[in-house]
Amino acid sequence: MTDDLLRAPAEVKFAEELDWLESIDDSPKPFSWRLSPKMVRLFILGSERADGLDRQIDQKWFGDRSFVERSIVTLASDRGLLLIGDPGTGKSWLAELLSAAISRNSTLVVQGTAGTTEDHIKYSWNISMVIAKGQSRESMIPSPIMTAMEQGVIGRFEELTRSTSDVQDALISILSEKYVSIPELDDDNIVFAQPGFSIIATANSRDRGVNDLSSALKRRFNFVRIPVVTNKRSEAEIVRFRTAELLRRHRIELDVPPTLLDILLESFADLRTAAAAATSDDEKLESALSTAEQIGVLEDAILHSQFFGDRTLRAQTLAGSLVGSLARRAPEDLAILNKFWHGVIEPRSKKTGGEWSPFLEGGREAIARLS
């Protein structure tokens, strides 16, 4: 089934693994959870030899295990979970994995935007049915959040701080009262949340000031702050994991040389150091320089090599993809990258040689083309 989907949700992608974990899980489960808290953690973080399992469970989210444990504990209570952090830190992926493991359904999602309305988190109406038969439960269209309430499962709210204060206020009522009133109906006009219902919301820490959360809404959530991955080993594992998925999805047989992966990781680390030392926003790239953006750079280089190269990933192609992906503002970002290439990449190329030399030239050519 996963081959028929552009992107299968986690509960479909890892269905066989979830079935197996459920079959051996004899620990207590909160509410209507499909897996116990320990098994949820094991599904997300992977198994170790000490777990004594008959099969290996691969790690799917890379980060501090305490973040995962606090998230699981929060969802086992009656509070919502808010995952907050910079773009590309894996907030949405963690939310999806948690929902898949707990509810076997990660698709009950509301995407927060400036256009998100109260109807998106409560309900709306099928106009044709209302005209034909009047307002009733049958003519009502429940939101993903209301569906999660009725089924006693996890609902997700992406980019909470991008939604307006009216939407956030409506969410306060759901998190506090655990029911939604339907004043248009005379009978059967309250939808109560079933045991197991909770909400996982995500928020971009760079959106602070767009639509700040009220104190009342903050009190309804437990906050888990997801930091940018700075440990090179962990970041390399994430990039390898995602790259392997990419290659399988595109059915591409292409090796990523370890030296080029090291160059990519080192370049991003140096760019972050330069951004941290910058004294103004004009001296920083618009990019968040997240792990997700590294994966995007590598994906671009791999696909370019596959379709327009000799199906071999080369340093020049990787450099061109890095520059093309990060140069979002012209001429500001190009000037920053040009300075970085001359001040960091060129000295390293002279000192180290190897693949750094074609990486240097590839970046220079890309900057020149875009300037």
Disulfide bonds with the S-S distance in Angstrom:
none
